[in-house]
Amino acid sequence: MAEALTTTDLQGALPLIARGKVRDLYEVDEKTLLFVATDRISAYDVIMENGIPNKGVLLTLCTRTWFKILSEAIPSLRTHFITLDLPPQIPASLRPVLQNRSMQVRKLRILPIEAIVRGYITGSAWNEYKKSGTVHGIQVAAGLQESEAFPDGPIYTPSTKAELGEHDENIHPDQAVAILGEPYASKVAALAVQLYKAAHAYALERGVIIADTKFEFGVDEDDQVVLADEVLTPDSSRFWPKESYAIGRGQASFDKQFLRDWLVSQGYKGKEGVRMTDEIALQTAAKYKEAWEKITGGN
């Protein structure tokens, strides 16, 4: 099995700003960052000890493709993406490893919520609904079955953005208003749903259902809301194969649900220091690759 890149070292070429669950962030200049997607993978807010070979390349190329698709669907959309080209400061010896897993992006003031949009009732939303008839505290239609599409269309269900090692918390949209203030909160809510609808329609034609996804937004120097981070990858979304979709049960999945299920079955959910078996790593990689190829044609 190919070796996974789980950490980066730019040998002092650029200053390291932060390490996230997957990405290492470096400063190119006062207006530009370099996002490097490693092969790290997390589940239940815990990073696995080993990674998924080439996952970072796949996530980066997938994100680049979605930025293009979404910008064509929504001409007014602003994104933080600049280029996949590496900045000149990167030494020649590091370029083969970093190419296509790195993107230069505009530096933004990142808004402190996860903008989740759900088109179908599943996961934590289904668990809450079974208990209270609500999703993130929002009253939704009675009598829904697991994996059913929300009858009134996709819903905006934000969460807090936890520090590394902590857990995001599902919140009502009104709490997002209190955190973000206006007009940012309304803009984020409307734009997130608009993005989801455009992506859902595109993916559905290619045999993939986007059940839910999360977006991140920032604010630029013009005080405009900008789409940031990765978008519509198997890390940030729940992808289902259209051909086997059926209401009333859980669905097969192209994302990290495969890894989550294994963690639960082994009693490892939420535990630190877990190393995936080679088999689980390879099967998870295959799921990610299949989703990417269906949606983007592998480009």
MIVEX-199734 format. One record per residue (C-alpha): x, y negated, z; residue in one letter; residue number from 0. Coordinates in steps of 0.5 Angstrom, whole numbers, plus 500, padded with zeros to 3 digits. Each point is the difference from the previous one (the first is absolute). Example, Ala and Ser with C-alpha at 12.3 -4.5 7.8 and 13.67 -1.06 7.14 Angstrom:
<nufis>
<nufi px="525" py="509" pz="516" resn="A" resi="0"/>
<nufi px="502" py="493" pz="498" resn="S" resi="1"/>
</nufis>
This chain:
<nufis>
<nufi px="500" py="500" pz="500" resn="M" resi="0"/>
<nufi px="503" py="493" pz="498" resn="A" resi="1"/>
<nufi px="502" py="496" pz="506" resn="E" resi="2"/>
<nufi px="495" py="494" pz="503" resn="A" resi="3"/>
<nufi px="503" py="493" pz="501" resn="L" resi="4"/>
<nufi px="497" py="499" pz="507" resn="T" resi="5"/>
<nufi px="504" py="494" pz="501" resn="T" resi="6"/>
<nufi px="504" py="494" pz="496" resn="T" resi="7"/>
<nufi px="507" py="497" pz="501" resn="D" resi="8"/>
<nufi px="501" py="494" pz="496" resn="L" resi="9"/>
<nufi px="507" py="500" pz="502" resn="Q" resi="10"/>
<nufi px="499" py="492" pz="502" resn="G" resi="11"/>
<nufi px="498" py="498" pz="493" resn="A" resi="12"/>
<nufi px="493" py="497" pz="503" resn="L" resi="13"/>
<nufi px="498" py="499" pz="507" resn="P" resi="14"/>
<nufi px="495" py="505" pz="503" resn="L" resi="15"/>
<nufi px="494" py="497" pz="502" resn="I" resi="16"/>
<nufi px="496" py="506" pz="503" resn="A" resi="17"/>
<nufi px="498" py="507" pz="499" resn="R" resi="18"/>
<nufi px="493" py="502" pz="500" resn="G" resi="19"/>
<nufi px="497" py="507" pz="499" resn="K" resi="20"/>
<nufi px="502" py="501" pz="493" resn="V" resi="21"/>
<nufi px="504" py="494" pz="498" resn="R" resi="22"/>
<nufi px="506" py="496" pz="501" resn="D" resi="23"/>
<nufi px="500" py="493" pz="499" resn="L" resi="24"/>
<nufi px="506" py="496" pz="498" resn="Y" resi="25"/>
<nufi px="501" py="492" pz="499" resn="E" resi="26"/>
<nufi px="502" py="498" pz="493" resn="V" resi="27"/>
<nufi px="499" py="493" pz="501" resn="D" resi="28"/>
<nufi px="496" py="495" pz="504" resn="E" resi="29"/>
<nufi px="494" py="501" pz="495" resn="K" resi="30"/>
<nufi px="501" py="508" pz="498" resn="T" resi="31"/>
<nufi px="500" py="506" pz="504" resn="L" resi="32"/>
<nufi px="502" py="507" pz="497" resn="L" resi="33"/>
<nufi px="495" py="506" pz="502" resn="F" resi="34"/>
<nufi px="504" py="507" pz="500" resn="V" resi="35"/>
<nufi px="495" py="506" pz="501" resn="A" resi="36"/>
<nufi px="504" py="505" pz="503" resn="T" resi="37"/>
<nufi px="497" py="507" pz="500" resn="D" resi="38"/>
<nufi px="498" py="500" pz="507" resn="R" resi="39"/>
<nufi px="493" py="502" pz="501" resn="I" resi="40"/>
<nufi px="495" py="499" pz="506" resn="S" resi="41"/>
<nufi px="494" py="503" pz="503" resn="A" resi="42"/>
<nufi px="496" py="498" pz="506" resn="Y" resi="43"/>
<nufi px="504" py="494" pz="501" resn="D" resi="44"/>
<nufi px="506" py="505" pz="501" resn="V" resi="45"/>
<nufi px="506" py="500" pz="495" resn="I" resi="46"/>
<nufi px="502" py="507" pz="498" resn="M" resi="47"/>
<nufi px="508" py="502" pz="501" resn="E" resi="48"/>
<nufi px="501" py="502" pz="493" resn="N" resi="49"/>
<nufi px="497" py="497" pz="494" resn="G" resi="50"/>
<nufi px="497" py="501" pz="493" resn="I" resi="51"/>
<nufi px="505" py="500" pz="494" resn="P" resi="52"/>
<nufi px="499" py="495" pz="495" resn="N" resi="53"/>
<nufi px="494" py="497" pz="504" resn="K" resi="54"/>
<nufi px="502" py="493" pz="500" resn="G" resi="55"/>
<nufi px="501" py="500" pz="493" resn="V" resi="56"/>
<nufi px="493" py="502" pz="498" resn="L" resi="57"/>
<nufi px="497" py="495" pz="505" resn="L" resi="58"/>
<nufi px="504" py="495" pz="497" resn="T" resi="59"/>
<nufi px="498" py="501" pz="493" resn="L" resi="60"/>
<nufi px="493" py="502" pz="502" resn="C" resi="61"/>
<nufi px="500" py="493" pz="503" resn="T" resi="62"/>
<nufi px="503" py="496" pz="494" resn="R" resi="63"/>
<nufi px="494" py="504" pz="496" resn="T" resi="64"/>
<nufi px="495" py="498" pz="504" resn="W" resi="65"/>
<nufi px="502" py="493" pz="501" resn="F" resi="66"/>
<nufi px="500" py="499" pz="492" resn="K" resi="67"/>
<nufi px="493" py="504" pz="500" resn="I" resi="68"/>
<nufi px="497" py="495" pz="505" resn="L" resi="69"/>
<nufi px="503" py="494" pz="497" resn="S" resi="70"/>
<nufi px="496" py="502" pz="494" resn="E" resi="71"/>
<nufi px="494" py="501" pz="503" resn="A" resi="72"/>
<nufi px="500" py="494" pz="504" resn="I" resi="73"/>
<nufi px="504" py="494" pz="497" resn="P" resi="74"/>
<nufi px="500" py="496" pz="506" resn="S" resi="75"/>
<nufi px="503" py="505" pz="504" resn="L" resi="76"/>
<nufi px="507" py="498" pz="503" resn="R" resi="77"/>
<nufi px="505" py="505" pz="502" resn="T" resi="78"/>
<nufi px="507" py="500" pz="504" resn="H" resi="79"/>
<nufi px="503" py="504" pz="494" resn="F" resi="80"/>
<nufi px="506" py="497" pz="496" resn="I" resi="81"/>
<nufi px="504" py="506" pz="497" resn="T" resi="82"/>
<nufi px="502" py="507" pz="501" resn="L" resi="83"/>
<nufi px="507" py="497" pz="498" resn="D" resi="84"/>
<nufi px="505" py="500" pz="505" resn="L" resi="85"/>
<nufi px="503" py="494" pz="503" resn="P" resi="86"/>
<nufi px="507" py="499" pz="497" resn="P" resi="87"/>
<nufi px="503" py="500" pz="507" resn="Q" resi="88"/>
<nufi px="499" py="508" pz="500" resn="I" resi="89"/>
<nufi px="506" py="504" pz="499" resn="P" resi="90"/>
<nufi px="501" py="504" pz="494" resn="A" resi="91"/>
<nufi px="501" py="506" pz="504" resn="S" resi="92"/>
<nufi px="493" py="499" pz="504" resn="L" resi="93"/>
<nufi px="496" py="499" pz="493" resn="R" resi="94"/>
<nufi px="498" py="507" pz="498" resn="P" resi="95"/>
<nufi px="497" py="501" pz="507" resn="V" resi="96"/>
<nufi px="497" py="494" pz="501" resn="L" resi="97"/>
<nufi px="497" py="499" pz="493" resn="Q" resi="98"/>
<nufi px="492" py="501" pz="499" resn="N" resi="99"/>
<nufi px="499" py="501" pz="507" resn="R" resi="100"/>
<nufi px="502" py="492" pz="502" resn="S" resi="101"/>
<nufi px="496" py="494" pz="498" resn="M" resi="102"/>
<nufi px="501" py="493" pz="500" resn="Q" resi="103"/>
<nufi px="494" py="496" pz="503" resn="V" resi="104"/>
<nufi px="499" py="493" pz="502" resn="R" resi="105"/>
<nufi px="500" py="499" pz="508" resn="K" resi="106"/>
<nufi px="494" py="498" pz="503" resn="L" resi="107"/>
<nufi px="496" py="499" pz="507" resn="R" resi="108"/>
<nufi px="497" py="507" pz="500" resn="I" resi="109"/>
<nufi px="493" py="500" pz="503" resn="L" resi="110"/>
<nufi px="500" py="504" pz="507" resn="P" resi="111"/>
<nufi px="494" py="505" pz="498" resn="I" resi="112"/>
<nufi px="499" py="506" pz="495" resn="E" resi="113"/>
<nufi px="495" py="499" pz="495" resn="A" resi="114"/>
<nufi px="497" py="507" pz="499" resn="I" resi="115"/>
<nufi px="494" py="501" pz="495" resn="V" resi="116"/>
<nufi px="496" py="506" pz="501" resn="R" resi="117"/>
<nufi px="496" py="503" pz="494" resn="G" resi="118"/>
<nufi px="498" py="506" pz="503" resn="Y" resi="119"/>
<nufi px="499" py="503" pz="507" resn="I" resi="120"/>
<nufi px="505" py="504" pz="503" resn="T" resi="121"/>
<nufi px="506" py="500" pz="505" resn="G" resi="122"/>
<nufi px="499" py="496" pz="506" resn="S" resi="123"/>
<nufi px="494" py="496" pz="497" resn="A" resi="124"/>
<nufi px="497" py="507" pz="499" resn="W" resi="125"/>
<nufi px="502" py="502" pz="508" resn="N" resi="126"/>
<nufi px="497" py="493" pz="502" resn="E" resi="127"/>
<nufi px="494" py="500" pz="496" resn="Y" resi="128"/>
<nufi px="498" py="507" pz="503" resn="K" resi="129"/>
<nufi px="500" py="497" pz="507" resn="K" resi="130"/>
<nufi px="497" py="493" pz="499" resn="S" resi="131"/>
<nufi px="497" py="500" pz="493" resn="G" resi="132"/>
<nufi px="506" py="494" pz="499" resn="T" resi="133"/>
<nufi px="506" py="499" pz="496" resn="V" resi="134"/>
<nufi px="505" py="495" pz="503" resn="H" resi="135"/>
<nufi px="494" py="498" pz="504" resn="G" resi="136"/>
<nufi px="496" py="498" pz="494" resn="I" resi="137"/>
<nufi px="493" py="503" pz="500" resn="Q" resi="138"/>
<nufi px="500" py="505" pz="493" resn="V" resi="139"/>
<nufi px="494" py="504" pz="497" resn="A" resi="140"/>
<nufi px="497" py="506" pz="504" resn="A" resi="141"/>
<nufi px="501" py="507" pz="498" resn="G" resi="142"/>
<nufi px="506" py="499" pz="496" resn="L" resi="143"/>
<nufi px="504" py="507" pz="499" resn="Q" resi="144"/>
<nufi px="508" py="501" pz="500" resn="E" resi="145"/>
<nufi px="503" py="497" pz="494" resn="S" resi="146"/>
<nufi px="494" py="497" pz="498" resn="E" resi="147"/>
<nufi px="501" py="493" pz="496" resn="A" resi="148"/>
<nufi px="497" py="494" pz="504" resn="F" resi="149"/>
<nufi px="493" py="499" pz="497" resn="P" resi="150"/>
<nufi px="501" py="492" pz="500" resn="D" resi="151"/>
<nufi px="507" py="500" pz="497" resn="G" resi="152"/>
<nufi px="507" py="500" pz="503" resn="P" resi="153"/>
<nufi px="501" py="497" pz="507" resn="I" resi="154"/>
<nufi px="506" py="496" pz="503" resn="Y" resi="155"/>
<nufi px="502" py="503" pz="506" resn="T" resi="156"/>
<nufi px="507" py="497" pz="503" resn="P" resi="157"/>
<nufi px="504" py="502" pz="505" resn="S" resi="158"/>
<nufi px="506" py="497" pz="504" resn="T" resi="159"/>
<nufi px="507" py="500" pz="498" resn="K" resi="160"/>
<nufi px="504" py="504" pz="506" resn="A" resi="161"/>
<nufi px="507" py="500" pz="501" resn="E" resi="162"/>
<nufi px="504" py="505" pz="498" resn="L" resi="163"/>
<nufi px="499" py="506" pz="504" resn="G" resi="164"/>
<nufi px="493" py="498" pz="503" resn="E" resi="165"/>
<nufi px="493" py="501" pz="497" resn="H" resi="166"/>
<nufi px="496" py="496" pz="495" resn="D" resi="167"/>
<nufi px="493" py="498" pz="503" resn="E" resi="168"/>
<nufi px="494" py="500" pz="496" resn="N" resi="169"/>
<nufi px="496" py="493" pz="501" resn="I" resi="170"/>
<nufi px="494" py="497" pz="498" resn="H" resi="171"/>
<nufi px="500" py="495" pz="494" resn="P" resi="172"/>
<nufi px="498" py="495" pz="505" resn="D" resi="173"/>
<nufi px="506" py="501" pz="504" resn="Q" resi="174"/>
<nufi px="505" py="499" pz="494" resn="A" resi="175"/>
<nufi px="497" py="493" pz="499" resn="V" resi="176"/>
<nufi px="502" py="499" pz="507" resn="A" resi="177"/>
<nufi px="507" py="502" pz="499" resn="I" resi="178"/>
<nufi px="501" py="497" pz="493" resn="L" resi="179"/>
<nufi px="495" py="494" pz="500" resn="G" resi="180"/>
<nufi px="497" py="497" pz="494" resn="E" resi="181"/>
<nufi px="501" py="500" pz="494" resn="P" resi="182"/>
<nufi px="505" py="505" pz="500" resn="Y" resi="183"/>
<nufi px="495" py="505" pz="503" resn="A" resi="184"/>
<nufi px="494" py="499" pz="495" resn="S" resi="185"/>
<nufi px="505" py="500" pz="494" resn="K" resi="186"/>
<nufi px="504" py="507" pz="503" resn="V" resi="187"/>
<nufi px="493" py="503" pz="501" resn="A" resi="188"/>
<nufi px="497" py="498" pz="493" resn="A" resi="189"/>
<nufi px="507" py="502" pz="496" resn="L" resi="190"/>
<nufi px="501" py="507" pz="503" resn="A" resi="191"/>
<nufi px="493" py="502" pz="498" resn="V" resi="192"/>
<nufi px="501" py="497" pz="493" resn="Q" resi="193"/>
<nufi px="507" py="504" pz="500" resn="L" resi="194"/>
<nufi px="497" py="506" pz="502" resn="Y" resi="195"/>
<nufi px="494" py="500" pz="495" resn="K" resi="196"/>
<nufi px="505" py="499" pz="494" resn="A" resi="197"/>
<nufi px="505" py="505" pz="503" resn="A" resi="198"/>
<nufi px="494" py="505" pz="501" resn="H" resi="199"/>
<nufi px="497" py="499" pz="493" resn="A" resi="200"/>
<nufi px="507" py="501" pz="497" resn="Y" resi="201"/>
<nufi px="502" py="506" pz="504" resn="A" resi="202"/>
<nufi px="493" py="504" pz="499" resn="L" resi="203"/>
<nufi px="501" py="500" pz="492" resn="E" resi="204"/>
<nufi px="506" py="504" pz="501" resn="R" resi="205"/>
<nufi px="497" py="505" pz="505" resn="G" resi="206"/>
<nufi px="502" py="497" pz="507" resn="V" resi="207"/>
<nufi px="495" py="497" pz="505" resn="I" resi="208"/>
<nufi px="503" py="495" pz="504" resn="I" resi="209"/>
<nufi px="497" py="501" pz="507" resn="A" resi="210"/>
<nufi px="503" py="495" pz="504" resn="D" resi="211"/>
<nufi px="506" py="495" pz="500" resn="T" resi="212"/>
<nufi px="504" py="495" pz="503" resn="K" resi="213"/>
<nufi px="502" py="493" pz="498" resn="F" resi="214"/>
<nufi px="505" py="495" pz="503" resn="E" resi="215"/>
<nufi px="500" py="493" pz="499" resn="F" resi="216"/>
<nufi px="504" py="494" pz="501" resn="G" resi="217"/>
<nufi px="500" py="493" pz="499" resn="V" resi="218"/>
<nufi px="505" py="496" pz="495" resn="D" resi="219"/>
<nufi px="503" py="493" pz="500" resn="E" resi="220"/>
<nufi px="493" py="497" pz="496" resn="D" resi="221"/>
<nufi px="496" py="503" pz="506" resn="D" resi="222"/>
<nufi px="497" py="505" pz="495" resn="Q" resi="223"/>
<nufi px="498" py="508" pz="502" resn="V" resi="224"/>
<nufi px="505" py="504" pz="497" resn="V" resi="225"/>
<nufi px="500" py="508" pz="499" resn="L" resi="226"/>
<nufi px="506" py="503" pz="504" resn="A" resi="227"/>
<nufi px="504" py="506" pz="502" resn="D" resi="228"/>
<nufi px="498" py="507" pz="496" resn="E" resi="229"/>
<nufi px="493" py="501" pz="497" resn="V" resi="230"/>
<nufi px="496" py="506" pz="498" resn="L" resi="231"/>
<nufi px="505" py="505" pz="502" resn="T" resi="232"/>
<nufi px="499" py="507" pz="503" resn="P" resi="233"/>
<nufi px="503" py="497" pz="506" resn="D" resi="234"/>
<nufi px="495" py="494" pz="501" resn="S" resi="235"/>
<nufi px="494" py="504" pz="496" resn="S" resi="236"/>
<nufi px="496" py="506" pz="501" resn="R" resi="237"/>
<nufi px="499" py="503" pz="493" resn="F" resi="238"/>
<nufi px="495" py="506" pz="498" resn="W" resi="239"/>
<nufi px="500" py="504" pz="494" resn="P" resi="240"/>
<nufi px="493" py="498" pz="496" resn="K" resi="241"/>
<nufi px="500" py="507" pz="497" resn="E" resi="242"/>
<nufi px="499" py="503" pz="507" resn="S" resi="243"/>
<nufi px="496" py="495" pz="504" resn="Y" resi="244"/>
<nufi px="494" py="502" pz="504" resn="A" resi="245"/>
<nufi px="496" py="496" pz="505" resn="I" resi="246"/>
<nufi px="499" py="503" pz="507" resn="G" resi="247"/>
<nufi px="507" py="503" pz="501" resn="R" resi="248"/>
<nufi px="507" py="497" pz="500" resn="G" resi="249"/>
<nufi px="504" py="500" pz="494" resn="Q" resi="250"/>
<nufi px="506" py="502" pz="497" resn="A" resi="251"/>
<nufi px="505" py="495" pz="500" resn="S" resi="252"/>
<nufi px="506" py="497" pz="496" resn="F" resi="253"/>
<nufi px="503" py="496" pz="506" resn="D" resi="254"/>
<nufi px="503" py="502" pz="506" resn="K" resi="255"/>
<nufi px="494" py="503" pz="503" resn="Q" resi="256"/>
<nufi px="504" py="507" pz="498" resn="F" resi="257"/>
<nufi px="505" py="498" pz="505" resn="L" resi="258"/>
<nufi px="495" py="497" pz="505" resn="R" resi="259"/>
<nufi px="497" py="507" pz="500" resn="D" resi="260"/>
<nufi px="506" py="504" pz="501" resn="W" resi="261"/>
<nufi px="502" py="496" pz="506" resn="L" resi="262"/>
<nufi px="493" py="501" pz="503" resn="V" resi="263"/>
<nufi px="501" py="507" pz="499" resn="S" resi="264"/>
<nufi px="506" py="501" pz="503" resn="Q" resi="265"/>
<nufi px="499" py="496" pz="506" resn="G" resi="266"/>
<nufi px="504" py="494" pz="498" resn="Y" resi="267"/>
<nufi px="495" py="494" pz="499" resn="K" resi="268"/>
<nufi px="503" py="494" pz="503" resn="G" resi="269"/>
<nufi px="507" py="503" pz="502" resn="K" resi="270"/>
<nufi px="506" py="497" pz="499" resn="E" resi="271"/>
<nufi px="506" py="504" pz="497" resn="G" resi="272"/>
<nufi px="496" py="505" pz="495" resn="V" resi="273"/>
<nufi px="504" py="502" pz="494" resn="R" resi="274"/>
<nufi px="496" py="503" pz="495" resn="M" resi="275"/>
<nufi px="502" py="507" pz="497" resn="T" resi="276"/>
<nufi px="502" py="499" pz="492" resn="D" resi="277"/>
<nufi px="494" py="503" pz="498" resn="E" resi="278"/>
<nufi px="496" py="495" pz="503" resn="I" resi="279"/>
<nufi px="504" py="494" pz="498" resn="A" resi="280"/>
<nufi px="500" py="503" pz="492" resn="L" resi="281"/>
<nufi px="492" py="501" pz="500" resn="Q" resi="282"/>
<nufi px="499" py="493" pz="503" resn="T" resi="283"/>
<nufi px="505" py="498" pz="495" resn="A" resi="284"/>
<nufi px="496" py="503" pz="494" resn="A" resi="285"/>
<nufi px="494" py="497" pz="503" resn="K" resi="286"/>
<nufi px="503" py="493" pz="499" resn="Y" resi="287"/>
<nufi px="502" py="502" pz="493" resn="K" resi="288"/>
<nufi px="494" py="503" pz="498" resn="E" resi="289"/>
<nufi px="496" py="493" pz="502" resn="A" resi="290"/>
<nufi px="505" py="496" pz="497" resn="W" resi="291"/>
<nufi px="500" py="503" pz="493" resn="E" resi="292"/>
<nufi px="492" py="501" pz="500" resn="K" resi="293"/>
<nufi px="500" py="492" pz="501" resn="I" resi="294"/>
<nufi px="506" py="497" pz="497" resn="T" resi="295"/>
<nufi px="501" py="505" pz="495" resn="G" resi="296"/>
<nufi px="507" py="501" pz="503" resn="G" resi="297"/>
<nufi px="503" py="493" pz="498" resn="N" resi="298"/>
</nufis>
